[in-house]
C-alpha cells in the first residue's frame, strides 16, 4: 500500500501490486521526491495502481532531505484523505523544484509560502490585508503586533511592550503579494 498526494484527488492510498518485484512496471513508485503520472482502478476508497511513470524527478541534495521529510509530515498530519487542495499541491511542487536550485533562499521562501497556503487551505489562514478588530486595511506606514487568535492589531509606539514583536505594515502587505524581501 502506498499513500500519494495528487492534484485532482488529494491524499489517497493505493495498492501497488508487485511494486517490489525487480521487473515490475510499478517499481518506480518507490522513487521518493518524484512527480508521477498514475492510473488507478477500483470502485472502493482503496484503488489499485495499474500504471506509474515518473514525470519529473526532483533529486534533492542530502542537505534538503529534512525539508522533504518536513513537507511530507505536514501533508500526512494536516490533510484529510481525498480532500482536494490544488493550490497546496502546486506549492508543494514549487518547493520540490527549488531543491534542484543551489539557492537556499529560494527554498526557504517557497517553504514559507507552502506553509502559508497550507494553513489557509485548512482554515487557519492569516488575513494579511485587513487590521484585526476593525474594518480598516493594513497600512504601509503603520506598525502591528500579531495575535494568533485575532490577526494583526494596529499599535502605537507608546503602547508597545519591548517583549512583543512589531511588524511593519509594509512588510505584511509585501508578504501578501509574495515578496519576502525586506
C-alpha positions, 0 to 999 in steps of 0.5 A: 500500500502506498499513500500519494498526494495528487492534484485532482484527488488529494491524499489517497492510498493505493495498492501497488501490486508487485511494486517490489518485484525487480521487473515490475512496471510499478517499481518506480513508485518507490522513487521518493521526491518524484512527480508521477503520472498514475492510473488507478482502478477500483470502485472502493476508497482503496484503488489499485495502481495499474500504471506509474511513470515518473514525470519529473524527478526532483533529486534533492541534495542530502542537505534538503532531505529534512525539508522533504521529510518536513513537507511530507509530515505536514501533508500526512498530519494536516490533510484529510484523505481525498480532500482536494487542495490544488493550490497546496499541491502546486506549492508543494511542487514549487518547493520540490523544484527549488531543491534542484536550485543551489539557492537556499533562499529560494527554498526557504521562501517557497517553504514559507509560502507552502506553509502559508497556503497550507494553513489557509487551505485548512482554515487557519489562514492569516488575513494579511490585508485587513487590521484585526478588530476593525474594518480598516486595511493594513497600512504601509506606514503603520506598525502591528503586533500579531495575535494568533487568535485575532490577526494583526492589531494596529499599535502605537509606539507608546503602547508597545511592550519591548517583549512583543514583536512589531511588524511593519505594515509594509512588510505584511502587505509585501508578504501578501503579494509574495515578496519576502524581501525586506 
